[in-house]
Amino acid sequence: MRRLGLTAQEEKLALGVYFVAISGLQPFPLRLQVQERTEGTTNYLVRKGSKFLPPDITITISPIRDENWTKFAKEPDRKVVFIPEWAVERNGETARLDIKSNQIRRISSERSEGRVVEHWDEVQGAFSCITVDRPFELAQQSRWLTMRQKEEQRKASTIKLPPLSDHELEQWRTVHRLLKKRARVPIFLPEWTQIPIELMCDRDIRAARHVPAYLQTWQTMCLIRSFQTPGADKSEVLHAKFEDLASATLLAKKIFREAGWFPSLQKVFDRIGGDGNRTTLIHPISGKPVVYERSQKQPPISYESLLDWDGV
């Protein structure tokens, strides 16, 4: 990201865009809103992040039916959809977009014989979505994440890095193709998945609306980290682990506002049980090692002899 000429804050924002784009390879992709402080930031980040993706993946659509909408409607799966605006009014007629779950709807209206007639054009598919605004109610915010552009003084970097070459960018596109192939494999969540969800809701029941985004960040990170697991390329399933959840949460807490609702990783690790009281991973942003140790080790299981029972 730095070699694309991005500033410190833009690096994290672009990483969030890239992470959401990778989620688009899975059945229930993430949606992302970038709350701009300066106009054009989201478009800039999408253009920069798209350099790591094959050229036919990212597409910009608007409420106006045009060539891009027709192209997207024919093949919506695994696309990264950028929506600059949700409603347009021209010559007294309005057109707007609406998105819910894996469906996006284009609604146009026209006045005919003294009444307003609406025309719907629906597209169903698994695609990630990036936008500047969300013109709908909280109840419809399934799998949505938010990033906020903060005030930043742009400073010239003291370390001069060479720009990414075409060959290096093509390597990243190859990575995307490998991820796309790996994403065909189902991801199984562990039996203890209910524990972090309960921790979220016990803290505040309003956190429940962020559970879909929480689970999808976990699965997306599992997909990315699966290349670190020997033999995963030959496996028919992927098994999400605590380390995948930890990496996803650590990344999310640095980038996405909704991560404030995510439960404490230490509390999750203390309760999941299993073998081992310690695990180590690399922070996905800082690159530094992160260690989790159980603060209270589970007492060993003891068995009483039946021969010592008073009834014998």
Long-range contacts (C-beta under 8 A, 24 or more apart in sequence): 1-48, 2-157, 2-161, 3-161, 3-162, 3-163, 3-164, 4-48, 4-51, 4-163, 4-164, 5-163, 6-48, 7-152, 7-154, 7-155, 8-152, 9-149, 9-150, 9-152, 10-45, 10-48, 12-254, 12-255, 12-285, 13-41, 13-45, 13-147, 13-149, 13-255, 14-45, 14-48, 14-49, 15-251, 15-255, 15-285, 16-145, 16-147, 16-255, 16-256, 17-45, 17-46, 17-48, 17-49, 17-130, 18-49, 18-52, 19-217, 19-220, 19-251, 19-255, 20-80, 20-128, 20-130, 20-145, 21-49, 21-50, 21-53, 21-57, 21-58, 21-80, 21-128, 21-130, 22-176, 22-179, 22-220, 22-223, 22-224, 23-128, 23-216, 23-217, 23-220, 24-57, 24-78, 24-79, 24-80, 24-126, 24-127, 24-128, 25-78, 25-179, 25-180, 25-183, 25-223, 26-126, 26-183, 26-187, 26-216, 26-219, 26-220, 26-223, 27-102, 27-126, 28-102, 28-126, 28-143, 28-212, 28-216, 29-102, 29-126, 29-127, 29-128, 29-129, 29-143, 29-216, 30-128, 30-143, 30-144, 30-145, 30-213, 30-216, 30-217, 30-220, 31-99, 31-128, 31-129, 31-130, 31-131, 31-143, 31-144, 31-145, 32-128, 32-129, 32-130, 32-131, 32-144, 32-145, 32-146, 32-147, 33-130, 33-131, 33-132, 33-133, 33-134, 33-144, 33-145, 33-146, 33-147, 34-130, 34-131, 34-132, 34-146, 34-147, 34-148, 34-149, 35-132, 35-146, 35-147, 35-148, 35-149, 36-132, 36-149, 37-148, 37-149, 37-150, 37-151, 38-149, 41-149, 42-82, 42-84, 42-130, 42-131, 42-132, 43-82, 43-84, 46-80, 46-82, 46-130, 50-80, 51-164, 51-169, 51-172, 52-169, 52-172, 52-173, 52-175, 52-176, 53-80, 53-172, 53-173, 53-176, 54-173, 54-176, 54-177, 57-176, 58-82, 60-84, 61-97, 62-88, 62-97, 63-87, 63-88, 63-95, 63-96, 63-97, 63-106, 63-107, 63-108, 64-88, 64-90, 64-95, 65-95, 65-106, 65-108, 65-121, 69-106, 69-121, 72-123, 72-127, 73-121, 73-123, 76-104, 76-123, 76-124, 76-125, 76-126, 76-127, 77-125, 77-126, 77-127, 78-126, 78-127, 78-180, 79-125, 79-127, 79-128, 80-127, 80-128, 80-130, 81-127, 81-128, 81-129, 81-130, 82-130, 82-131, 83-129, 83-130, 83-131, 83-132, 84-131, 84-132, 85-132, 85-133, 86-131, 86-133, 86-135, 87-135, 96-135, 98-136, 99-129, 99-136, 99-140, 100-140, 100-142, 101-142, 102-126, 102-127, 104-129, 138-209, 139-209, 141-209, 142-209, 142-212, 142-213, 143-212, 143-213, 143-216, 144-213, 144-258, 145-213, 145-217, 145-252, 145-256, 145-257, 145-258, 146-256, 146-257, 146-258, 147-255, 147-256, 147-257, 148-257, 178-227, 179-223, 179-224, 182-223, 182-226, 182-227, 182-232, 182-233, 182-238, 183-223, 185-235, 185-236, 185-237, 185-238, 186-237, 186-238, 187-219, 187-222, 187-223, 187-237, 187-238, 187-239, 187-240, 188-237, 188-238, 188-239, 188-240, 189-215, 189-218, 189-219, 189-240, 190-239, 190-240, 190-241, 190-242, 190-272, 192-271, 192-272, 192-273, 192-274, 195-268, 195-271, 195-272, 196-245, 196-262, 196-263, 196-268, 199-263, 199-264, 199-267, 199-268, 199-271, 200-261, 200-262, 200-263, 203-261, 203-263, 204-261, 206-261, 207-261, 210-258, 210-261, 210-262, 213-258, 214-258, 214-261, 214-262, 217-248, 217-249, 217-251, 217-252, 217-256, 218-244, 218-245, 218-248, 220-248, 221-245, 221-247, 221-248, 221-251, 221-284, 222-248, 242-268, 242-269, 242-272, 242-279, 242-292, 243-279, 243-281, 246-279, 246-281, 246-290, 246-292, 247-281, 247-282, 247-283, 247-284, 250-283, 250-284, 250-285, 250-290, 251-284, 251-285, 254-285, 265-292, 266-292, 266-295, 269-293, 269-294, 270-294, 270-295, 270-296, 273-298
